[in-house]
Structure formats: C-alpha cells, structure tokens
C-alpha cells in the first residue's frame, strides 16, 4: 500500500469517525426539535420517532401565551449593546497597551489577568449592592453594564493579535500627521477585523445564552430575556413537555443561525495572527 492510498484511507476513517460523533451529539437536538411537532400523548408513546401527525399548536401556544416577542426584544437589546461595548472597550484597551508600552501598562495587564482567577460567584453580592446603589437592578441597563465586564476577555484576545501588527504602520501614520484616534479608526480596526469578528461571535453566544445574570438581576416579566422564558416554562409547563421543548427551540434558533453564519470566522480569526508577513 503506497503513501497516497494510506493517506486516503486515513482521511476516510477520520471522516467516518467525525460524522459518527456529530450524529451522536445531534441526537438530543433531534429529540427536542421533533417533539415540538407532537402532542403530549404522542411524545410519551414514542419520544424518538417521527410524529404521526405534524402539529404546530405548540408554536402557536408559545407565541400567544408567553411574552416571547418582548423577551426576544430584551435579549436583542442587551446582546447588541453589551457585545458592542465589550468589543469597543476591549479593542481600545489593547490599542492603548500596544501604543504605549511601559511598566505601568504591563502592571495593568497583569492586574486584568487576575480577574480570570477570581470566581465570578464570589462577586455576586458586591456587584448586586453596587447595582442597587445606582438603581440598576431589574433593568436592561444594569444587565448591559454587567455584560460590559466581558471586555476583559475581548482585550486578551485582541491584544495578542494586535501585537503582531508592524509598528512601522503606526510610525508612518504619525509622520503623516495622524493622531491616535485616527490611527485606531482608519488603520487598526480594519487590520484586526478577523479577531474582532471572532470576539463578537464568542461574546454574542455567551450573552444570548446566559442564564445566571438575568435570573439574579431581573424580576419583572416584561424585562426578562429569552433564556429566562425557557426556565419559567419549565416550571409552568412541567407536564407539557412538547410545549417546553418548543420554547427551547424558539430560543435556540437565532443563536444557531448566527453561529452557522459566522463559524468560518471563528477559527480564521484565532489563527490569522499566527503567521506574520
């Protein structure tokens, strides 16, 4: 058996193994989606089989009996503004660190790194007190402020990528009379677009799917996010599993479509800075 045949056989084996793993991982999603088109009786009798009679009554009940529209609107507002601020603040912090390298900026970088060592649960009480003092509890603005703290994660991803940019670009721009802000908007941002896209994808999926933060800080029904609606449905419709799975599917569709659309930029953004030149 020659080398080319061995490589082809290895490729086939890897493909078969990956397809098998993907199918196994897809089983829970299949069970959830397929049972949204069943009645409770059909689901109990055959949870893994195709529905005998497709019905959309679960989707109708979910849209009419629950504030799905307002939950989607709240989640969209929090996600778009929160992720936008995270990417902006993270990129500006990385730009400042690269532009003015000194012992002080190194110390700030080490201090920011310590934030990953502290468990988030230990900060819940002081964060809640701070939000209460400023009247931000039970408000979308309060959630946005909390999610903006994710800029630290964005900073660490962006600064590693930005450190690979040639310093000659900044020096040439300064010679041409460009200030720091103009260099950032016209030179830095276009060059770090791959890693910025990756950061936005990661943080969007985290913010959209986050449960703990809105569950702690939001109590009003009209301000709840879509994930909280799924949690509430689990208690409210504990005997109606098809309806619960329908609400879960509705919550998953936007982020699933977003991931499919942006997945090609995730790995590309992470590895684009590994090769210079």
C-alpha positions in Angstrom: 0.0 0.0 0.0 1.6 3.3 -1.1 1.6 6.6 0.8 -1.2 8.1 -1.2 -3.5 5.2 -0.5 -2.7 5.3 3.2 -3.5 9.0 3.4 -6.8 8.4 1.6 -7.8 5.6 3.9 -6.9 7.7 6.9 -9.0 10.5 5.6 -11.9 8.2 5.1 -11.6 6.8 8.6 -11.4 10.3 10.2 -14.4 11.4 8.2 -16.4 8.4 9.3 -15.4 8.9 13.0 -16.3 12.6 12.9 -19.6 12.0 11.2 -20.5 9.4 13.9 -19.5 11.7 16.7 -21.6 14.5 15.1 -24.6 12.3 14.8 -24.3 11.3 18.5 -24.1 14.9 19.5 -27.1 15.7 17.3 -29.4 13.2 19.0 -30.5 15.5 21.9 -31.2 18.3 19.4 -33.2 15.9 17.2 -35.3 14.8 20.2 -36.1 18.3 21.2 -37.0 19.6 17.7 -39.0 16.6 16.6 -41.1 16.6 19.8 -42.2 20.1 19.2 -44.5 18.8 16.4 -46.1 16.2 18.7 -48.9 16.2 21.3 -48.1 15.1 24.8 -49.6 11.6 24.2 -47.5 11.1 21.0 -44.4 12.1 22.8 -44.9 9.8 25.7 -45.7 6.8 23.5 -42.7 7.4 21.1 -40.3 10.2 22.0 -37.7 9.3 19.4 -39.9 8.5 16.5 -41.3 10.9 13.9 -44.7 12.5 14.7 -47.7 10.6 13.4 -49.5 13.9 12.7 -47.4 17.1 12.4 -49.0 19.8 14.5 -47.9 23.4 15.1 -50.2 24.0 18.0 -47.2 24.1 20.4 -45.6 27.0 18.5 -49.0 28.8 18.4 -49.5 28.4 22.1 -45.9 29.6 22.9 -46.3 32.8 20.9 -49.8 33.5 22.2 -49.5 32.5 25.9 -46.0 33.7 26.6 -44.2 37.1 26.1 -41.8 35.7 23.6 -41.7 38.9 21.5 -40.7 41.1 24.4 -38.2 38.5 25.6 -36.6 38.5 22.1 -36.5 42.3 22.1 -34.9 42.5 25.5 -32.3 39.8 24.7 -31.5 41.5 21.4 -31.1 44.9 23.0 -28.8 43.6 25.8 -26.8 41.4 23.4 -26.2 44.0 20.7 -25.3 46.9 23.0 -23.4 44.7 25.5 -21.3 42.9 22.9 -20.7 46.2 21.0 -19.3 47.8 24.2 -17.2 44.8 25.0 -15.6 44.8 21.6 -15.1 48.5 21.6 -13.6 48.8 25.1 -11.5 45.6 24.6 -10.0 46.8 21.4 -9.3 50.3 22.7 -7.6 48.8 25.8 -5.5 46.6 23.6 -4.6 49.5 21.3 -3.5 51.6 24.3 -1.4 48.8 25.6 0.4 48.4 22.3 0.7 52.1 21.6 2.2 53.0 25.0 4.3 50.0 26.2 5.7 50.7 29.7 6.0 49.1 33.1 2.6 50.7 34.1 0.8 49.1 31.1 2.4 45.7 31.9 1.2 46.0 35.5 -2.3 46.8 34.3 -2.2 43.8 32.0 -1.2 41.6 34.9 -3.9 43.1 37.1 -6.5 42.3 34.4 -5.2 38.8 34.1 -6.0 38.3 37.8 -9.7 38.8 37.1 -9.8 35.4 35.5 -8.5 33.8 38.7 -11.3 35.2 40.9 -14.5 33.0 40.6 -17.5 35.1 39.4 -19.7 33.7 42.1 -17.7 35.5 44.8 -18.5 38.8 43.2 -22.3 38.4 43.1 -23.1 40.1 46.4 -20.8 43.2 45.9 -22.0 43.5 42.3 -25.6 43.3 43.4 -25.0 46.0 46.0 -23.4 48.3 43.5 -26.2 47.8 41.0 -28.7 48.5 43.8 -27.0 51.7 44.8 -27.2 53.1 41.3 -30.8 51.8 40.7 -29.7 49.4 38.0 -31.3 46.2 39.5 -34.2 44.9 37.4 -33.3 46.9 34.4 -31.8 46.2 30.9 -29.2 48.9 31.5 -28.0 47.0 34.6 -27.5 43.9 32.5 -25.6 45.8 29.8 -23.3 47.2 32.5 -22.6 43.8 33.9 -22.0 42.3 30.4 -19.6 45.1 29.6 -17.2 43.5 32.0 -16.6 40.9 29.3 -14.4 43.4 27.7 -11.5 41.9 29.7 -11.8 38.7 27.8 -12.0 40.6 24.5 -8.9 42.6 25.5 -6.8 39.4 25.9 -7.8 38.0 22.6 -7.3 41.3 20.7 -4.0 42.3 22.3 -2.3 39.1 21.3 -3.5 39.7 17.7 -2.7 43.4 17.7 0.9 42.8 19.0 1.6 41.1 15.6 0.9 44.3 13.7 4.1 46.0 12.3 4.9 49.1 14.4 6.1 50.8 11.2 2.4 51.3 10.2 1.9 53.4 13.4 5.1 55.4 12.9 4.3 56.1 9.2 0.8 57.3 10.2 2.3 59.6 12.9 4.7 61.1 10.3 1.7 61.8 8.0 0.1 63.7 10.9 -2.5 61.2 12.0 -3.4 61.2 15.7 -4.1 58.2 18.0 -7.8 58.2 17.3 -7.4 58.4 13.5 -4.8 55.6 13.6 -7.2 53.5 15.6 -10.3 54.0 13.3 -8.6 54.0 9.9 -5.6 51.6 10.4 -6.0 49.4 13.4 -9.7 48.5 13.2 -9.5 47.3 9.5 -6.4 45.2 10.3 -7.9 43.5 13.4 -11.2 42.7 11.7 -10.7 38.9 11.8 -10.1 38.8 15.6 -12.9 41.4 16.2 -15.3 39.1 14.3 -14.2 36.1 16.4 -14.7 38.1 19.7 -18.2 39.3 18.6 -19.2 35.7 17.8 -18.0 34.3 21.1 -19.4 37.1 23.2 -22.8 37.1 21.4 -23.3 33.4 22.0 -22.3 33.8 25.7 -24.5 36.8 26.3 -27.5 35.4 24.4 -27.4 32.1 26.3 -26.5 33.5 29.7 -29.0 32.5 32.4 -27.4 33.3 35.8 -27.0 37.1 35.4 -30.6 37.9 34.2 -32.0 35.4 36.7 -30.4 37.2 39.6 -30.9 40.8 38.5 -34.2 40.7 36.6 -37.6 40.1 38.3 -40.1 41.9 36.1 -41.7 39.8 33.5 -41.6 42.5 30.8 -37.8 42.7 31.2 -36.9 39.0 31.1 -34.7 37.6 28.5 -35.5 34.6 26.3 -33.5 32.2 28.4 -35.5 33.2 31.5 -38.7 32.4 29.5 -37.4 28.9 28.9 -36.7 28.5 32.6 -40.1 29.8 33.5 -41.7 27.5 31.0 -40.1 24.5 32.7 -41.9 25.2 35.9 -45.1 26.4 34.3 -45.5 23.6 31.8 -43.8 20.8 33.7 -46.5 18.3 32.4 -46.4 19.6 28.9 -43.0 18.7 27.6 -43.7 19.4 23.9 -44.6 23.0 24.7 -41.4 23.3 26.8 -39.3 21.9 24.0 -41.0 24.3 21.6 -40.0 27.3 23.7 -36.4 25.9 23.9 -36.3 25.5 20.1 -37.5 29.1 19.6 -34.7 30.3 21.9 -32.1 28.3 20.1 -33.0 29.2 16.5 -31.4 32.8 16.4 -28.1 31.8 18.0 -27.9 28.6 15.9 -28.4 30.6 12.7 -25.9 33.2 13.9 -23.3 30.5 14.6 -23.8 28.8 11.3 -23.4 32.2 9.5 -20.2 33.2 11.5 -18.5 29.9 12.2 -16.0 30.3 9.3 -14.6 33.4 11.1 -14.1 31.8 14.5 -11.0 29.7 13.7 -9.8 32.1 11.0 -9.8 34.9 13.5 -7.9 32.9 16.1 -5.1 31.7 13.7 -4.9 34.7 11.4 -2.4 36.3 13.7 -0.1 33.3 14.0 1.6 34.0 10.6 3.3 37.3 10.0 4.1 38.8 6.7 
